[in-house]
Amino acid sequence: MPAKTGKQYIAGLKDRPREVWIRGERVDDVTSYPGFRNGVNSVAALYDLQHDPKVGKDMTFASPSTGDQVGLSFMVPKSEDDLKRRRQMMANWAWTSCGMMARTPDFLNVGITAWAAASDYFAQDRPEFKQNVLNYHEFLRENDVTLTHTLVNLQRNRSQSVVDNLDNQVALTVMKETDAGIIVKGSRILATLGPISDEIAVYPTRTHLIGKDAWRQAFSFSIPCDTPGLKFLCRESFDNDRSHFDHPLGSRFEEMDAVVFFDDVLVPWERVFLLGDPELCNNYSSNTHALAHTGHQVVTRTVVKTEFMLGLLCRMVETLGSGGIPHVQERVGDVIVYLHTLKACLRAAEADAQMDEWGVMCPSREPLVAARNMFAKTVYPRLAEMVQQIGSSSLMALPAEADFDTPIAPEMEKYMSTETATAKERTRLFHLAWDVACSAFAGRQVLYERFFGGDPVRNAILLYENYDKEPAMQRIRDFLERTD
């Protein structure tokens, strides 16, 4: 079928209920439950954008199988222009949530597309796995499947190494192989968007490698979220069933994070992509270049999120009349630097893109890694802090929307308005600032961005070990040998 609509996405969730638990309650219908309902509607809005008269043409391309218009994130890029076109599509989706929803479907769409282009990699494990990957990519593309993933095993004891310390009783483990497929049992974290996705992909992440003896934890597969034995245990929802005025972000963009339990789950053979080879599992991300393509999506989103934060800070400054204060100007100036540094990394990744061994135009990985690490460790935590510093007491003096319909409303207007905003305009703006920097939703955003790309220390170790430092060191050797 062609690119789906939001209505079709919601209907698919209703038709295939999954086992979801939250606050001691099993959720029968995630599309109507208050803690999920608005997040579902926000994902639905992404799919509706594919049919928008203004931008729909930028969101889709002709399917190589049917000729129907399908999601552009499933396109195999063959040129720099293709990368730019795909980036515009991803930016359009990112702006629908102001960059606050990190697990929009395009993230995994571009990753699985890279797998399909590099399908010969999977054939090294078993020949039939190549066709499995190709078939799955086509299935995702032609049905516009909403896909999430879960990558990390729970551990009883955290290792200092990039190699995880796995326990067969806790980590997701292959229990046996059958004629129908493999049986897996155990747990995984963290399935963001899991309860409101159609399917879930399961594979290792580069920051949590598996040891050579962990062949029972070495696999890659994908299954529907309503598969028997698959259970989602959710954290508390940040959608408090309040108005968009009071919680403008939390009431819209709850993408939900969940621990996933696998209770003797059958994975059909046609859905298995790797099995039993730790080396292939550990290296799939770099060798298929999936990491570069998902990084392209991530940095596109972080550019959007940073620009949103710049706009918010500038609007706060304008409302409070604090634009003449030097330290305020300095902080906003820093945000402008952050924004254009991220944009430069994104542009460099596209400008330095090269055709890889699989015939795919692959964005340069190094600028994307630099941008992701900088955003996680420095930029976003600092942006949230700046909102707190510039907002100051205005973040605490926040009446609710309902207060404007009470006898005290005239006094609120008299005392809480500014030279550039009415009391209600000011309050609406600072409710947004609160949801960015102070609410439970805001705290999750900072935590999520810090660890979105994995443990920052492990990332630094991997960067140190894998980066080609020789050219820089050779320049030092050459300088020290100079005699002039």
N, C-alpha and C positions, 0 to 999 in steps of 0.2 A: 504494500500500500504506500501511497505518498506520505510526505512529512505529516505527522499527526497533529491534531489540535489539542488544546487543553481539555476539552470535553472528552476526547477519546482517552487521554491519559488518566483522567479521573475515573472514567468508566472501567478501565483496565484494573485499577486498584480495587474497585468495588467487586469486580467479577472474580478476583483472585485474592481473597483474604488470607493474610499471613498471621503467624503467631507472634504478637507484639505485647510486651508487658511494660507497664509504667506505673509507678507509685502503688504497687500491689494490685493492680487491676489489669485484666486482659482486655485489649482493645479489639472490638469486633469489626469496626470500620474506621480506618485511619482517615478517610475523607471527611468524616463528620465529627470525630473526636476533637474537643476544643484544643488540645495540645498539639495537634497535627494539622487541623483543618486549614489554617491560613498558610502554612508552609506548602501544603498540597496546592493551594490556589496560586501561590507564587511560582511553583514549578509549572503549573498549567499555563501561566502567563508567558513562560518561555516558549512553549510550543505554539501558542497563539501568535507570537511574534513572527513565526515562520509564514503566517498567512496575512500579515499586516500589509495593507496596500502601499505603505511608504517604504518599509525596509524589508519586506518579505523576499524580494529579489536578491538581497544580500545575504540571506540566511540559508539558501538551498542551492542545489545543483542537480543536473539530470543524472539519474541513476544509470550506471553502466549496465545494469541488468534489465531494467524495465523502461527507462526513459522518463519515469515519473520524477517529480521534484522531491528530493530527499535532503536530510540535514547536511549542511556543508561541512560539519565537523567530521563526517565520514569520508570526505574526499582525500585521496592520496595526492599530496602536493607534488607537482613536477617542475615548479619554477618558483622564483622569488615572488612573482605576482600572485601565485597561488597561496603562498604563505601570508601575504598582505591581505588577500581577500578573506582567507580564513580568520585572520586576526580581527578584521572588521566585524565578522560574524560573532566572534567570541566577545568582543567589546560590547556589541549590542546586547547580548545576553547578560554580561556583567553589569551593565548600567541599569537593568531592570531591578537589581537588588542593591545598587550602589556599591557593588563589590563585596557585599556582606555574605552572600551565599557562595562558599568556596567549592562545594561539591555539585555544581551544575553539571548536567550530563555531558557537555562538550569535553570536560576533562578526560574522562575515560574513553569517550568516542575517538579522540585523536590518538590515545594510547593503543587501543585495540586495532585501530587502522594501521598503526606502525607495526604491530604484530603481524597482521595479515600480509603487509608488504614484505615482511621478513619471514614468511612462513617456512622457508627452508631451514631456518634455525631450529624450529620445533621438530622437524623431520629427523634431526640428529638423535633425538630421544627415541621416537618410534615413527616409522614412515607415515602412519595414518594420522599422526597429530598435525601434520601440515594441512591436510584437508579439513581437519576439525577446526583449525583456526580460520581458514578461508571461509568455511561455511558459517562460522559464528559471526564473523564480520559482516557477511552478507545478510544474515538474519537480523543483526542489530540495525543495519542500515535500512533494510526494506520494511522493518516493523517499527522503526524509530523507538527502540527500546530504551527505557530509563534504567541506566546501569550504575551501580555503585560498587565499592570494593571493601574488603577487609584484609589487612596485610600483616598485622603483628600478632604473634602468639603471646598469651599471658605467660608470665614466668614466676615461679616461686622464689627464684633467686636471680637478681639482676647481675649480669656479668659486666666487667669493665671493658670487655672486648667488643668489637663490632660483630662477633659471632655470638648468637644467642645461646643461653643455657636452657635447653628444652627438656621438659618432663613429659613422657608419653601419657601421663594421666591428666595433664592440663593442656598441653599444646595440641593443636589440631593435627591428628595423626591418621594415617591410612591403616585401617584395621585389617582389611582383606580385599582381595580382588575377586570379583565374581564374573560370570558370563555377561551380566547386565551392566557392570561398571565397578567402581571402587566404593567401598564403605568407609566413611570418615567419621571420626568422633573427636570432640575436644572443643576448644574455644578460640575466638579471635577478637581482637580489638583493632581499630575502632571503625565501625561501619556508619559513617556520616551519610545521611539520606537513606540509610538502609530500610527503615520501616515504610518509606514512601517511594521506594524504587520498584521496578519490575523484576530486576535480576541483580545478583551479586557475584562479583568476580573475586576469586581467592588465589593469591599467589604471594611469594616472598617479596619483601622490599629491600632495596640495596643497603639501607641503614640497619637492617636486622638480618644479617647473613646466617645461613645454616651451616653447621659443620659437616665434614665429610661422612660422619657416621649417622647423620640425621636423614637418611634416605626415606624414612617413613613420613617425614615432614616436608619432603621435597615434591612439590606438585604445583600445578596451575590448572584451575578449572573455573567454570561459571555455571550457576544454576538459578532457577526462578526463586524468588523470595517466598513463595508459598510451598516450597518443597517440604514434604513431611519430615519432621525431626529438626527443622531449622527454626530457631527461636531468637527473637530480638529482645534484649533487656535494655530499656532506655533510661537515660538520666532524666531528671526533672525538666519539664518543659519551661522554656522562657517566654512562651506565649501565655500570658496571664488572663486571656480572654477579656482584655481591656481594649479601649478604643485606639484607633490609629493615632489620634491626637496625643493620648497619654503615653503610649508605647509605640512610636512610629516604626521602629525597626523590629523589635521583639514580636509585635503583633502581626508582622508580615513574613519575616524571613527565618522562621524556626526550621532549620534543616535537620535537626535532631541527630544525636550521636548515640550509638548503641553498641553494647557487647553482644557478640553472636555466639550462641551455643549450637553445636552440631551433635545431635543425639542419634548416632548410627545412620547418618544421612547417605543415601545412595546417589552417587554422581554417575550418570550414564556415560558410557565410553565416548560417545560423540561430543561430550562436553569437557573432556579431559585434554589438556594441551601439553603438559609436561608431567612426568611421573618418575620418581625414584632416582633422579640424577641431581645431587646438590649443586654441582658445578654449573650445569645448564640453568638451574633455577636462580642461582646467585648472579649470573651474568646476563640474564635475558634482557634486563632493562637497558644496559649499555649497548649490548650487541645488536638489539633490534632498534636502538635509538628512540625507544618509547619515551625515555626520560627527557630527551630534548623536546619532543612534541608536547608532552604534558607540561613541561616547563614553559613552553611558548604560551600555553593557555594560562598558566599561573601568573606569569609576569604581565600578560594582558590585563588580567583581573586586578592585580595589585596597582597597576597604573590607574585604572578606573577608581579604585578605592582611595588612592592617594589624592587624586583630583577631587573626589567627593569631599574628603577631609579638608582640603584647601578651601573649597567653596564654603563649607560649614564654618570654618574658622574666620574667614573673611566676613561672612554674614554676621557672626557673633560680634566681631570687632565693630562693624558698621552699626549694629543695633545698640551696643554699649557706648559707642562714641570714643573708643579707646585707641583709635588708629594713630594718634599722635604720640603715644607712649613708646619710647625707644625699645624697651625689651619686648613689647608686643610686635613691633615691626621686625625685630630680629627673629622671633619665633616663626612668624609667617614667612619671612625670607628663607628660613631653613626648610620649610615645607616646599617652597618653590624649587629649591635645590634638590630635595628628595624626588620630587615629581619628574624633573627633567633628567636626573640621573637614571631613574627607572626607564623613562622613555628612550634614553640613549642606549641603554642595554638592550631593550627590545628591538630598536632599529639596527643595532650592531648584529644581533643574532640573525636578523633577516638579511642584512647586507652581506654578511659573511657566510651565509648558508651555502652548502655544497651538496651535490648529488651523492648519496651514500651508496654502499655496495649493493643495496636492494633496489636501486633505481628511484629513490625517493629524495626530493629536495628537503634536506634536513637543516633546521636552524642551528646556528653555531651554539654549542652547549655552554661554553665558558661564560659568555655575558649573561646567560640565563641563570646559571648557578650563582654568579656574583650577585645578581639582582635578588634572587630568592633568599640567599643567606643574609644580605643586607636588610631586606624588608623584615625578615623574621626576627633578627637579633637587635636591630637598631630602629628601623623606620617606624613600624606600626606601634610598638610600645611607646615610642616617643610621641607619635601623633595623638594617641589617647591621653597621654600626660599633658600635652599642650592644650587640649580641649578643657581639661580640668583647671589648668593654670589660668587660661584666658577667661573661662567661664566663672570661676571663683564662686562667690555666694549666689550668683544667679542660677547656678545649678541646684541650689537648695531651696530657693524661693519659688517653688513650682506648684501652684494650685492645679487641681485636676480640671478636665474639660467641663465636668458637671458644675464646678463652682461658678462658671460664667452664667449659669441659669438660676442663680440664687439672689436674694436681696442684697448681698454683699458685692455684687458685680460692679456697681458704680464706683465703689471705693477702690476696688481692684484696678479699674481703668484709671482712676485719678492718680493713684500712688505707684502703679507698676508699669505704666507706659514710659517710653523714652522719646527722645526727640525724633527718632526715625521709625518707631514702631508702636502700635497700640499694645495694650497689656496682653490681649489675646495673641497677637502676632509674636510678641516677645516670648510668651509662655510656650507657644507651639514650637518655636525655634529651640528653646532650651530644653524642652522635653526630648527633642531629637538629639541635642548635645548630651543629655543625661544618658540616653540609650546607647550612645557611642562610647561614653567614657566612664560611666558610673554604675549602670544597672548590671543585673546578672547577665543579660545578653552581652553587654560590653565586656565583662570579665571573660566570658567564654571566647569572644572575638580575639582578645589579646593572647589568651592561652593557646587558642587554635592556631593563630598565625605564628606563634613562637615554635610550635611543634608540627606545623602542617607538613613540612618537608622532612620530618624525622628529627631525631635527637640532634640538636645543633653541635654538640661536641663530636658525635660520630660523623656528622657531616664535615666538620673541620678536619677530622682524621682522614676521611676519604679524599677530601680535596687535597690535603697535603701529600697523601700517598700516590694519588693518580695524576696530579698536575705535572706537566713537563717543565721542570725547573732548570733544565740544563742550558737552554739558550741564555737565560738571565745570568747564570753563574759563569758561562763562557765569556760574557762581556766583562765580568770582573777579572777573570784570568787574563784576558787580552789587555785590559788596562794596566794591570800590575806588571805586564811584560814590556810596557812601553818604555822607551829609553829617551824619547825627546822631551 
